[in-house]
Amino acid sequence: MRLSRYFLPVLKETPADATIASHQYMLRAGMMKQNSAGIYSWLPLGYKVLKNIEAIVRDEQNKAGANEMLMPTIQSADLWKETGRYDDYGPEMLRITDRHEREMLYGPTNEDMITDIFRSFVRSYKDLPQLLYHIQWKFRDERRPRFGVMRGREFLMKDAYSFDLTKEDAVKSYNRMFVAYLNTFARLGLKAVPMRADTGPIGGDLSHEFLILADTGESEVFCHSDLVDMAAPGDVDYDSDLQSFVDARTSLYAATDEMHEPDEFAKVPGDKQLSARGIEVGHIFYFGDKYSGPMGAKVMGSDGKESNVMMGSYGIGVSRLVGGIIEASHDENGIIWPKSVTPFGAGIINLKAGDDGTDAACEDLYGKLSKAGIDPLYDDKADRGGVKFGRMDLIGLPYQLVIGPRGVKDGIVEVKDRKTGEKQNLSYDETLNYITAQYRDK
Amino acid sequence: MRLSRYFLPVLKETPADATIASHQYMLRAGMMKQNSAGIYSWLPLGYKVLKNIEAIVRDEQNKAGANEMLMPTIQSADLWKETGRYDDYGPEMLRITDRHEREMLYGPTNEDMITDIFRSFVRSYKDLPQLLYHIQWKFRDERRPRFGVMRGREFLMKDAYSFDLTKEDAVKSYNRMFVAYLNTFARLGLKAVPMRADTGPIGGDLSHEFLILADTGESEVFCHSDLVDMAAPGDVDYDSDLQSFVDARTSLYAATDEMHEPDEFAKVPGDKQLSARGIEVGHIFYFGDKYSGPMGAKVMGSDGKESNVMMGSYGIGVSRLVGGIIEASHDENGIIWPKSVTPFGAGIINLKAGDDGTDAACEDLYGKLSKAGIDPLYDDKADRGGVKFGRMDLIGLPYQLVIGPRGVKDGIVEVKDRKTGEKQNLSYDETLNYITAQYRDK
C-alpha cells in the first residue's frame, strides 16, 4: 500500500480523555475514531489489525474442531425471558422496541439463542458433540465506557458453545477450548495465564479467565509465576485426551481478585508468588444445563432416555485484544506490533520523494516485497524525514526500510528493527532476503 | 469436513412461509434459521457461502483502490439530525434509546457517519481522492419482511464512499465502482445489468442499480438484451480512463420500472427489447454535496479556496446475494453453486459407511482432495444412499464423488456434475486430477 493512497489520519496530540497507552496510540496512529461514547469506527490501519487477530482466533477454533456460523446482533427478548435473564441482565443490556412494538435487544452474549437453535434441530446423542462458534459484534451498555476498545460498548467477541450428552464429555469440550485458547494467545504474541474466575452473569460451576499481565489491567491477579512463561501446547491432536495440558496449569495457583484465597496463595514458594494486574482476554465456562434446562433442550441417549444437553460457552474479546496487544507491546514512541498481527509486514520510508533515483529504488523494493507477500506500507509522501520516522515508529510496523539519496548512491537500505531499535545497512537483495526470512515461519 | 462432525440440519419439508426458491432451499439445506421476523442465524453451510461472496466483493473493492474500514452498527442520532435524515427516514429506521436516554439508531446506511469521519480528518485537496468502504450489518425495520434474506431486516451490506474535489473527479470514482461492480458480479457467476434508477432516500442526480434477471425479482425491468451477456471488463487498470466501459452499457436502454420511459424503450430494435423481472444486488449513487454541504465537510483546493467535498456512495447487498445466486442457479432438486462461491469444492458420498474397503477409499480421496485445497465435504454418515444423494443435490456442491463397495472393487469413482447431471466413472487418480483441474483457474 502506498501511503499517498491510504487513509491514515495520524494525530499529533494525544486526545485528553485517553489515559492508557492503547487508547492513546490507537487514536494517534489513525487506527480508530470514536463515534459515540464507547462506540468506534475502525479506520483502515486498525481494521487490518482487527482482521488479523480475528483470522488467528478463527484458525485456532477450526483446528479445535469448532464450526463457524453467525448469529444476528438483534435478538428477540422472548428467549431471554425463557431463561430468566431478561430481567437479570440489568441496564447493560441495550433494549429495543421495533416498529411492531416487539421487545428486542442487541445481544451481549448468545447462550439463549444458540440453545434455541440447538433444540430446533438436535434430538439425539448421535448428533453430539457439537461445538459451534461465531465472531460477531456485541453490545453492552456500560455505564461509563472508557479506555478505548478495552471497555467499549460495541465490541467484537468470538463466542463458542459446546453441547454434550454428559458432564464428562462436556469437560472434554471445555479442555479443547482451554488448549485452543492457550495456542491462540501464544500466536498473538501474548503471555496469557488461565485463572480460576467468577462466573458472573453467564453462570456455571467451572470457569477460567485468561489474563495477560499489564500495569493497566483492570483486575488484580495472583498466580504462580511459572504460569507466565509456560509454553503453549501447540500442534496437538484435539481428539486426544487434553487433560494433562489443563492440569499442568490448574495445579498451579492462579486466581483473579474475586476468587483469590490468600491462604492458598501463601503456599506458593515465596519467589514464585506473583501479584500483578491483568487484562481479561478470554473467559470459558461450563454451566451444564443452566440454559438447556429451562429451555427444554433435551437429547436422547443411547439408552433411549432423554436428558438435558450439557453446555459450555467460551469467549474471546477480539476487539479488546487489539488494545491488549498494544498494552503488552509498546514504547514511548508508539506501538510495536507482533509479526503475527502487524497491519503491514514492513514500512518503506522514502527520504526524498520526487527524487528520481530514490523513487526508483523505493518502487523497486516495494514491488519486490509486495510480490514476496510481505504487504509493505510505502511512505511515498512529501513530508520531511522527521515526520516520517515519527509516524512509522508510532504505527509500529516491525521493520522500517529507509531509503535516501545517499543510500541510493551506495546501493544501501537502512533496515531498522522497531522493537530493538537496531539498525543495519543492507544491500537491496539482502534487505529483501532478510525481511522475507523474518516472515517465513509466520 | 466430515459430515459427521458438521452441523448441517437439513429439513425434509419446505417451511410453509417460504415461497421462493432461495428462501426454501436456504432453510431446507440447513444454511440458516430464522430467529425473529426478517432476522436469521447463518448456520455453518450458509455462513461459508456468505464469507465466500464477501471475499470476492472485498477483493474487487481492493483492486479498484478502495480502502477497507469498519463503522459500528449503532450510531448517534445527532449526525442524522445534521443532515435532516433522522426525520425523513421513517419507521424503517430502528431507533434506540440508551441507558443515558441518548437517541441512537441501528445504521441502515452510513453516508452521515462517513461524512463526519471525513470532516474530522481531511482538509486539503492533497488528501483526495478518498475511497473508503466497509462490509457491515445493517438494519432496516421492514414492515413486512419476507423472501428470506432477500428482504430481511438485519442484512450484510458492502457500502463504499468516495470523496473528490470536483464533480469531474467524482465521476471517475463513480466509474471505478461501476467497473468494479461488473467484475464482482461476473466472478459471482451472475449476469448483472446496470440500469438507470431512482435515487430514493440516498438522493443525488446520477445513479445506477445492478440487477440480475430472475422470475422472482421484485422489480420490473426493461433493457436492451445485449446488456445481459456483455462480458465484464475484467483485469483493468483502475487508474486509467474507464468511461468507455460505462458508456458501452449506459448507451443501451436499461431502466427499472420507476425510471422506465416507454417511448425510449420503443426505439430499441424489437428483437432486442427485453422486459423481465430483476433482483437488485447493487446500487451506486453520485450525490455531490448533499451530505458534505449540511455537515460542513469542506476541502481546500490548490487555489486556496474551500469547497464542499463531492461524494458518492456504492452499495452491494452481500447477504441478499446469497439468495440472488440461488434464484439464478437452482433446479427442482436444490441449489447449484457456482464454483467461485461453493461452500465446499466437492462432496464425497460413502455408499457403505462402516465397510472397511469403502471407508478406506473415501478417506484416501478425502485426504488427497483436502491436501489439494479443494475443501471437500465427506458424507461419512450411516444414512442410506437415497438420503445421501438427495442431501448432496440439495446443498448443491458442483461435484459429487460417489464411492461404493462395487466401485471400490473396480477402483472406480462415480463423478457427477451437479449442474448438468452428467456422470462419469473415473479412477481415483483421474478423479483427483479432474476435480483439481476444475478449480485451477478459480
Interface residues (C-beta under 8 A of the other chain):
Chain A: R5 Y6 F7 P9 G30 K33 N35 S36 I39 Y40 S41 W42 L43 P44 G46 Y47 K48 L50 G65 N67 E68 M69 L70 M71 P72 T73 I74 Q75 S76 P91 E92 L94 I96 D98 R99 R102 M104 Y106 M113 D116 I117 S120 F121 V122 Q130 L132 H134 W137 F139 D141 R143 R153 E154
Chain B: R5 Y6 F7 P9 G30 K33 N35 S36 I39 Y40 S41 W42 L43 P44 G46 Y47 K48 L50 G65 N67 E68 M69 L70 M71 P72 T73 I74 Q75 S76 P91 E92 L94 I96 D98 R99 R102 M104 Y106 M113 D116 I117 S120 F121 V122 Q130 L132 H134 W137 F139 D141 R143 R153 E154
